[in-house]
């Protein structure tokens, strides 16, 4: 009995130190593609999922395209049907790694580089971003931004509205990941 208890205690202790996963299903992802003097082109997805493997610094993010909300319903419809083709390409994913990630050094806010592959609209591109990483209790928050262009992901902007959509789209993320 003592032997089994000791083995169980050892196993639980090792699990708590190795392979810690931090997860969210309520991450925030926004994009801004507005051009001055025209209607705002911006959307937000408050149901972005993400996982951080604390032992390796590997991070994966998933956003459903139909989860983006616009101020104007018609703009949301055009986004899903004409630009993103959300029925054909229902999600955007990012798989990458936080460079030099150390769980113990995330107590104070720290800037880190994250590099990986962003897959959107059926195309994959390398992305590098600088994120602010903070830890409070059992939550690690990754926050930052990066730019993409529609052309990088074969997203066609019709000539009629091309001047109303920015060439460079600002993507902002805030991912509060909890230890599970």
N, C-alpha and C positions, 0 to 999 in steps of 0.2 A: 504493500500500500504506500509506504513512504517513497519507494522507488518510483512508482507511477506518479505520485504527487510531484516529486522533484523533476521528472521528465516533462510533465505538463507545465510546470512553472518555467522551466528552461525554454520550452517551445514558445510559450506566450511572451516571454521576455525577448526572445530573438525576433519574433514577429513584430513587436512594438518598435524595435530599433531598425529592422531591415524591411524594405518593401512597403514603406508607408505610402499610401495613396491619398491624395487630396483631391476632392471631387466637388463639382458644382453642376447644377442643372439650371441655375438662375443667373448665369453670367450675362453681362451687358455688352452688346456689340452694336456700334453705330457707324453709319457712313454718311459722309457729306460730299455731295457732288454739285453744289450750287454754284451759279455764276452770278456775279453782281448784276443788278437791274432785271433779273428774271425771278420767277417763282422758285421758292426753296425746293431743292432736291435733296432730301435727307430722310433717313429711316433708322429705326432702332429695333433690335431683337433682344428682348429681356429673358429669353429662354435658351441661351447658349450653353451647351454642355462642355465641360472640360475636365481633364484628368491630369494631375501632376504626380509623377513617380519621384518621391523625395530622395530616394537613394541614388538615382541617376540624373535627375534634372530633366528627364524627358517629359514633354507635355503634348497633349492632343486636344484639339478643340473641334467641336461640331456645331454648325448653325444651320437650321432648316431655312431655306430661302423664303418659304411662305410664312415664316415667323417674323419677318421684318414689317414694321408698321410705319406708315406714312401719315402725314396730317391730312392728305387728300386721298380719298379712297380710289379715285380713278388712276392716280399715279401709282398706287400699289398694284392695281390690276395690270397696268401697262408693264410695270417692273417684272411681275411674275410671268405674264404671257408673252410679251414681246422681247424683252431684253434678256432676262435670266433664263427663260424657258424652264420654269421651275418644275413642271411636270416631267420634263426630260432630265433635268439636272437639279434634283430636289435639295441638295445640301452643299455646303462649303465646308472643307476640312483643313485643318492645319496640324501637321505632325512635325515636331522639332525638339530642340534641346536648349535648355538654359545653360549658357557657358559658365563654367566654374561655379555651378550651383552648390551651395553648402547650407543645409537646413539650419545649422546652428548660427550662421551669420546673417540670417534673415530677421533677427529680432528688431534691428533698426532698419529703417527704409534704406534700400540699396538699389542702385541701377545695375542692371545686367543685360547682356545681349542675348537675344533668343534668335536662333537660326533654324530654318526648316522649310518644309514644302507646303505651300498653300494650293489647294485644289479647288477650283471654282469654274463652273460652266464647262466641265469636262477637260480643263487644261490645268497643268501643274507648273508652278513657278517657285523658284527659291525666294524666300523672304527673310530679311534680317531686320529686327526691330530692337530698340532699347526699351526695356520695361522697368517700371518701378516695382520692386518687390518688398512687401511688408508682411510681418507676421504678428498676429495678435491672438494669444491663446492657441486654439487649435485651427485657426484660419490663416491661410497664406493668400494674399491678394496680389495678382499680377495686373498691372495697369500700364497702358501705353498706347501708341498709335503708329501707323505706317501708311504709305501711299501705294496705290495700285492704279493701273490704267485699264480702261475697258479693252483696248487692243491687245494687251498681254494675255487676256483670257478669251479672245475671239468674241467679244460682246459687241455687236453692231449697234451703233446709235444712228437712227435714221437722219438723213440730211435736214428734214423739217425741224427737228429739235436739237440737232448737234450743237448749236451755239448756246443752248440753254443748259447743257450738261458739261461739267468741268472735264478737262482732259485728264487731270489727276484727281483721284478720289481719295479723300482722307478717311481712314478706318481707325476708329478708337475702340479700345476694349478695356473692360474692367471685370476681372474674374475672381470673385471671392471663393477660394477653394477650401473646403473643410476636410479635416482628417477623418477618414472612415475606417 
